[in-house]
Amino acid sequence: MLSLIICTYNRDKYIYNVLKSIAKNNFPTDQYEIVLVNNNSTDNTESECNRFKSDYPDITFSYFIEYNQGLSYARNCGIKNANGDILVYVDDDATVNEEYLKTYSDFFIENPTIDAAGGPILPVYESKEPEWVSHYTRQLITGRLYLGEKQQEFPKGSFPGGGNAAYRKTVFDKVGLFNVDLGRKGDSLIGAEEKDLFDKMTTLKIRFFYLPKAILYHIIPDSKLTREHFVKLTYSIGKSERIRTQLISKKKYYHRICMEFVKWCATIVLWFKFLFQLQIMKGNKLILFRYNVTKGLLGF
C-alpha cells in the first residue's frame, strides 16, 4: 500500500488542491492513504483539510499535528504514522498528475530490489518567470527536476527532490530518520535533509530511480522571486552545507570549502558567458548566488 505523506506549514492557500489532485488519480482508494502532518500552522490549514475529508470520504485520510517545529520532525512523524510499505512525500504547494499513484505503485511492484524513486518537478509560476532566471538558478528557486522521458537510475551525484520522492519504509530502518538538525523550521530556509539522507543511502548502495510519469507541478508565487528571498535562500544553502558537513566530520567540512573554490571558478566562467550573450542579469544573479552560499558556508 502507498502512504502519501504531506508535511505542511501555513499553506492553506494550496493544501486543498494538492489533496484534490491526489484524489483525482485513477487509482483504487483501498490501495493508498493520505497522511497529513501539520507542523504548527497558524492559518486555516486544519479547516481546509476537514473540507477535503468531507468532500472525499472514501479516501483514507489521517491528520496529525507535529509540535516540534521543523520539516524533518514532520517528515519523521509521517514515517511513524504511515501504514503503507511505500512512503511517497508530496510537497504541500504543488499538484500531481493523474498517473502519479499508479506510476509509483507499478514501479515498486515490478522492481522489488529497488528501494527509492522520484519523479519530475516542474515549476508553475503564478505570474511569469523573471528575466534573471537561468538554467542554473531555476532549479535553485523552483526545485525544478527533469531528466527526460526515459526511466533511469539517478546519475551519480543527483537524487530525487524531497517534495516528490518515494521510499520503501524499510529504507529508514537502514539509514535512520531525517536529521532534525537539518530541514526548514518555520520560516527558516535551512535545508539539506534530503541530501543527507540520500548520501547515507548511496553509502549503503541503496539505488534510486527517476520515474518520468510521476510528475509534481510546483507552484511558484511571486514572493519566491524577490531579491530578499533569493538572498535568504542562497545564504541558507551555504549554512545548511556547513551544518551538514560539520555533523559528519571536520574533514568533510574542509573538503566542502575547497569545493566552493572550484564552484567559484565555474561561476566566473559562466558570468563571462552570459556577458558575451548580453544576458548580464543572469550572470550577476549567479555571482550573488555564489557569494551568499560562501558566506553561509563560512558562517559570516
C-alpha positions as CSV (number, residue, x, y, z in Angstrom):
1,M,0.0,0.0,0.0
2,L,1.1,3.6,-0.7
3,S,1.2,6.2,2.1
4,L,1.1,9.7,0.6
5,I,2.8,11.9,3.2
6,I,2.2,15.7,3.1
7,C,4.0,17.9,5.6
8,T,2.7,21.4,5.8
9,Y,3.2,24.7,7.4
10,N,0.9,27.7,6.7
11,R,0.0,26.7,3.2
12,D,-3.8,26.9,3.4
13,K,-3.9,28.5,0.0
14,Y,-2.6,25.4,-1.7
15,I,-3.2,22.4,0.6
16,Y,-6.7,21.5,-0.7
17,N,-5.6,21.5,-4.3
18,V,-2.7,19.1,-3.7
19,L,-5.0,16.8,-1.8
20,K,-7.6,17.0,-4.6
21,S,-5.0,16.2,-7.2
22,I,-4.2,13.0,-5.4
23,A,-7.9,12.1,-5.1
24,K,-8.4,12.7,-8.8
25,N,-5.9,9.9,-9.6
26,N,-7.4,6.9,-11.3
27,F,-6.2,4.5,-8.6
28,P,-8.1,2.3,-6.2
29,T,-8.8,4.1,-2.9
30,D,-8.2,0.9,-0.9
31,Q,-4.6,0.8,-2.1
32,Y,-3.4,4.1,-0.7
33,E,-3.8,6.5,2.3
34,I,-3.0,10.2,2.8
35,V,-1.1,11.1,5.9
36,L,-1.0,14.8,6.5
37,V,1.3,16.3,9.1
38,N,0.5,19.9,10.2
39,N,3.7,21.4,11.7
40,N,2.0,24.1,13.9
41,S,0.3,26.1,11.2
42,T,-1.4,29.3,12.3
43,D,-3.6,29.7,9.3
44,N,-6.7,27.8,8.0
45,T,-4.8,24.6,7.2
46,E,-6.9,22.4,9.5
47,S,-10.3,23.7,8.1
48,E,-9.0,23.1,4.5
49,C,-8.1,19.5,5.5
50,N,-11.5,19.0,7.0
51,R,-13.1,20.3,3.8
52,F,-11.2,17.7,1.8
53,K,-12.1,14.9,4.2
54,S,-15.8,15.9,3.9
55,D,-15.6,16.1,0.0
56,Y,-13.7,12.8,-0.4
57,P,-15.0,10.5,2.4
58,D,-13.9,7.3,0.6
59,I,-10.2,8.2,0.9
60,T,-8.3,7.1,4.0
61,F,-7.1,10.4,5.4
62,S,-5.1,10.8,8.6
63,Y,-4.3,14.1,10.2
64,F,-1.6,14.7,12.7
65,I,0.0,17.7,14.4
66,E,3.8,17.7,14.9
67,Y,4.5,20.1,17.7
68,N,8.3,20.0,17.3
69,Q,8.9,22.8,14.7
70,G,10.8,21.6,11.7
71,L,10.2,19.8,8.4
72,S,12.4,16.9,9.4
73,Y,10.3,16.4,12.6
74,A,7.2,16.5,10.4
75,R,8.6,14.0,7.9
76,N,9.6,11.6,10.7
77,C,6.1,11.9,12.2
78,G,4.8,10.8,8.8
79,I,7.1,7.8,8.8
80,K,6.0,6.7,12.2
81,N,2.3,7.0,11.5
82,A,2.2,5.7,7.9
83,N,0.6,2.2,7.4
84,G,1.9,1.7,3.9
85,D,5.1,-0.1,2.9
86,I,5.8,2.6,0.2
87,L,6.1,6.2,1.5
88,V,5.6,8.9,-1.0
89,Y,6.4,12.5,0.0
90,V,4.4,15.2,-1.8
91,D,5.0,19.0,-1.4
92,D,2.2,21.0,0.1
93,D,2.4,23.7,-2.5
94,A,2.0,21.6,-5.6
95,T,-0.3,19.3,-7.5
96,V,0.4,15.8,-9.1
97,N,-0.6,14.3,-12.4
98,E,-3.3,11.6,-12.8
99,E,-0.8,8.8,-13.3
100,Y,1.2,9.7,-10.2
101,L,0.0,7.0,-7.8
102,K,-0.1,4.2,-10.4
103,T,3.4,5.1,-11.6
104,Y,4.9,4.7,-8.1
105,S,2.8,1.6,-7.3
106,D,3.7,-0.2,-10.5
107,F,7.4,0.7,-10.2
108,F,7.9,-0.8,-6.7
109,I,5.8,-3.9,-7.5
110,E,7.9,-4.5,-10.7
111,N,11.2,-3.7,-9.1
112,P,11.4,-5.5,-5.7
113,T,15.1,-4.8,-5.3
114,I,14.9,-1.0,-5.7
115,D,14.2,0.9,-2.6
116,A,13.6,4.5,-3.7
117,A,12.5,6.7,-6.6
118,G,11.5,10.2,-7.6
119,G,9.9,12.0,-10.5
120,P,10.0,15.3,-12.3
121,I,9.3,18.6,-10.5
122,L,8.0,21.2,-12.9
123,P,7.5,24.8,-11.9
124,V,4.2,26.6,-12.4
125,Y,4.7,30.4,-11.9
126,E,1.7,32.3,-10.5
127,S,2.8,35.2,-12.7
128,K,5.8,34.7,-15.0
129,E,9.4,33.7,-14.9
130,P,11.8,36.7,-14.3
131,E,14.4,37.6,-16.9
132,W,17.2,36.9,-14.5
133,V,16.3,33.2,-14.1
134,S,18.8,30.9,-15.9
135,H,19.2,27.2,-16.1
136,Y,21.4,27.4,-13.0
137,T,19.1,29.5,-10.8
138,R,15.8,27.9,-11.9
139,Q,16.5,24.7,-10.0
140,L,17.6,26.7,-7.0
141,I,14.4,28.8,-6.9
142,T,11.8,26.3,-8.1
143,G,13.2,22.9,-7.2
144,R,12.9,22.0,-10.9
145,L,14.0,18.5,-11.8
146,Y,13.7,17.0,-15.2
147,L,15.9,14.2,-16.6
148,G,13.9,13.5,-19.8
149,E,11.2,10.9,-20.7
150,K,13.2,7.8,-20.0
151,Q,13.1,5.8,-16.8
152,Q,16.6,5.6,-15.4
153,E,18.7,5.3,-12.3
154,F,19.6,8.8,-11.0
155,P,23.0,9.8,-12.2
156,K,25.9,9.9,-9.7
157,G,25.7,13.0,-7.6
158,S,22.0,13.6,-8.2
159,F,18.9,12.4,-6.3
160,P,15.1,12.9,-6.1
161,G,13.7,16.2,-5.0
162,G,12.4,16.0,-1.4
163,G,8.9,17.1,-2.5
164,N,8.5,14.2,-5.0
165,A,10.2,11.2,-3.6
166,A,9.2,7.7,-2.6
167,Y,10.8,5.1,-0.4
168,R,10.2,1.7,0.8
169,K,9.6,2.1,4.5
170,T,12.4,-0.3,5.3
171,V,14.9,2.3,4.0
172,F,14.5,4.2,7.2
173,D,15.4,1.1,9.2
174,K,18.7,1.0,7.3
175,V,19.7,4.7,7.3
176,G,17.7,6.2,10.2
177,L,15.1,9.0,10.1
178,F,15.5,12.5,8.7
179,N,18.1,14.6,10.5
180,V,16.2,17.1,12.7
181,D,19.3,19.4,12.8
182,L,18.6,20.0,9.1
183,G,15.5,21.0,7.2
184,R,13.2,24.0,7.3
185,K,11.9,25.2,10.6
186,G,9.0,27.7,10.4
187,D,10.1,30.5,8.1
188,S,13.8,29.4,8.1
189,L,15.1,28.2,4.8
190,I,17.7,25.7,6.1
191,G,17.6,22.5,4.1
192,A,20.0,19.6,3.1
193,E,18.0,16.9,4.9
194,E,17.3,15.1,1.7
195,K,20.9,15.3,0.6
196,D,21.9,14.0,3.9
197,L,19.5,11.0,3.6
198,F,20.5,10.2,0.0
199,D,24.2,10.4,0.8
200,K,23.6,7.8,3.5
201,M,21.6,5.7,1.0
202,T,24.4,5.9,-1.6
203,T,27.0,4.8,1.0
204,L,24.9,1.7,1.7
205,K,24.5,1.2,-2.1
206,I,20.7,1.7,-2.0
207,R,19.6,2.6,-5.5
208,F,17.0,5.2,-6.6
209,F,15.4,5.7,-9.9
210,Y,13.9,8.5,-11.9
211,L,10.3,8.0,-13.0
212,P,9.2,10.4,-15.7
213,K,5.5,9.7,-15.4
214,A,5.3,10.6,-11.6
215,I,5.1,14.4,-12.1
216,L,4.8,17.1,-9.5
217,Y,3.8,20.6,-10.5
218,H,5.4,23.0,-8.0
219,I,3.6,26.3,-7.6
220,I,5.9,29.4,-7.5
221,P,4.4,32.5,-6.0
222,D,5.9,36.0,-6.6
223,S,7.2,36.1,-3.1
224,K,9.8,33.5,-4.0
225,L,11.1,35.7,-6.9
226,T,12.1,38.7,-4.8
227,R,15.7,39.7,-4.1
228,E,15.1,39.3,-0.4
229,H,14.0,35.7,-0.8
230,F,16.9,34.9,-3.1
231,V,19.5,36.3,-0.7
232,K,17.9,34.4,2.3
233,L,17.6,31.2,0.3
234,T,21.2,31.2,-1.1
235,Y,22.7,32.1,2.3
236,S,20.7,29.3,3.8
237,I,22.1,26.8,1.3
238,G,25.6,27.6,2.4
239,K,24.6,27.4,6.1
240,S,22.9,24.1,5.5
241,E,26.0,22.7,4.0
242,R,28.1,24.0,6.9
243,I,25.8,22.2,9.4
244,R,25.5,19.0,7.3
245,T,29.2,18.6,6.7
246,Q,30.3,19.5,10.2
247,L,27.9,16.9,11.6
248,I,29.9,14.4,9.5
249,S,33.4,15.5,10.2
250,K,35.8,18.4,10.1
251,K,37.5,16.8,7.1
252,K,34.2,16.7,5.2
253,Y,33.6,20.4,6.0
254,Y,37.1,21.5,4.8
255,H,36.6,19.4,1.7
256,R,33.3,21.3,1.0
257,I,35.2,24.6,1.5
258,C,37.7,23.5,-1.1
259,M,34.9,22.6,-3.5
260,E,33.4,26.1,-3.0
261,F,36.6,27.5,-4.6
262,V,36.0,25.2,-7.6
263,K,32.4,26.3,-7.8
264,W,33.6,30.0,-7.8
265,C,35.8,29.3,-10.8
266,A,32.9,27.8,-12.7
267,T,30.6,30.7,-11.7
268,I,33.1,33.2,-13.1
269,V,33.3,31.3,-16.4
270,L,29.5,31.3,-16.6
271,W,29.4,35.0,-15.8
272,F,31.6,35.8,-18.8
273,K,29.4,33.5,-20.9
274,F,26.3,35.5,-20.0
275,L,28.2,38.7,-20.5
276,F,29.1,37.8,-24.1
277,Q,25.4,36.7,-24.7
278,L,24.3,40.2,-23.4
279,Q,22.4,38.5,-20.5
280,I,24.2,40.2,-17.7
281,M,21.3,40.0,-15.2
282,K,21.6,36.2,-15.3
283,G,25.3,36.3,-14.8
284,N,25.0,38.8,-11.9
285,K,22.5,36.6,-10.2
286,L,24.9,33.7,-10.3
287,I,27.6,35.8,-8.7
288,L,25.1,36.8,-5.9
289,F,24.1,33.2,-5.5
290,R,27.7,32.0,-5.1
291,Y,28.6,35.0,-2.8
292,N,25.7,34.2,-0.4
293,V,26.4,30.5,-0.4
294,T,30.0,31.1,0.5
295,K,29.0,33.5,3.3
296,G,26.7,30.8,4.8
297,L,29.2,28.1,4.4
298,L,31.9,30.1,6.2
299,G,29.5,31.4,8.8
300,F,29.9,35.1,8.1
